[in-house]
């Protein structure tokens, strides 16, 4: 079985928060704990609009992650 999960993270480099508290990463971490494995991950960094205040300190990462889980069939 496969699932596709979307990740998006936009943060200021100076933020002190734990990046793993991001709602998308929390969901993926839960699925990994349930036995799902990452089959494919293609991260992309998105350009930030230069009109935004302090844009030099921002990063925006997006990715679609394909997760797989083997289901054992009961006989």
C-alpha positions as CSV (number, residue, x, y, z in Angstrom):
1,X,0.0,0.0,0.0
2,X,1.2,3.5,-0.7
3,X,0.3,7.0,0.6
4,X,1.4,10.4,-0.8
5,X,1.9,13.0,1.9
6,X,2.6,16.7,1.3
7,X,5.2,18.6,3.4
8,X,5.4,22.4,3.6
9,X,7.6,24.4,5.8
10,X,8.3,28.1,5.8
11,X,10.3,29.5,8.6
12,X,12.7,32.2,9.6
13,X,16.3,30.9,10.1
14,X,16.4,32.7,13.5
15,X,13.3,30.8,14.9
16,X,14.0,28.8,18.0
17,X,11.1,26.4,17.6
18,X,11.8,22.7,17.0
19,X,11.3,22.0,13.2
20,X,9.8,18.6,14.0
21,X,6.8,20.4,15.6
22,X,5.7,21.3,12.1
23,X,2.2,19.9,11.6
24,X,3.3,18.1,8.4
25,X,6.3,16.5,10.0
26,X,4.3,15.4,13.1
27,X,2.0,13.5,10.7
28,X,4.8,11.8,8.8
29,X,6.6,10.9,12.0
30,X,3.4,9.3,13.3
31,X,3.0,7.2,10.1
32,X,6.7,6.2,10.3
33,X,6.1,5.0,13.9
34,X,3.1,3.0,12.6
35,X,5.4,1.0,10.2
36,X,5.3,3.1,7.1
37,X,8.6,3.7,5.2
38,X,9.7,6.5,2.9
39,X,9.8,5.2,-0.7
40,X,10.6,8.6,-2.3
41,X,11.2,12.1,-1.2
42,X,11.8,15.0,-3.6
43,X,12.3,18.3,-1.7
44,X,12.1,21.6,-3.4
45,X,13.1,25.0,-2.1
46,X,10.7,27.7,-3.2
47,X,11.8,31.2,-3.9
48,X,10.5,33.8,-1.4
49,X,9.0,37.0,-2.7
50,X,11.8,39.6,-2.2
51,X,9.1,42.2,-1.2
52,X,8.6,40.3,2.0
53,X,10.2,41.8,5.1
54,X,13.4,40.0,6.2
55,X,13.1,37.6,3.2
56,X,16.8,36.8,3.3
57,X,16.2,34.9,6.5
58,X,13.3,32.8,5.1
59,X,13.2,29.4,3.5
60,X,10.3,27.6,2.1
61,X,10.5,23.8,1.6
62,X,7.8,21.8,-0.2
63,X,7.8,18.1,-1.0
64,X,5.5,15.2,-1.8
65,X,6.6,12.1,0.1
66,X,5.6,8.6,-1.0
67,X,5.2,6.3,1.9
68,X,4.9,2.5,1.6
69,X,3.6,-0.2,4.0
70,X,3.7,-3.9,3.4
71,X,0.4,-5.5,4.5
72,X,0.8,-9.2,5.4
73,X,-2.2,-11.2,4.3
74,X,-3.8,-13.5,6.8
75,X,-4.3,-17.0,5.6
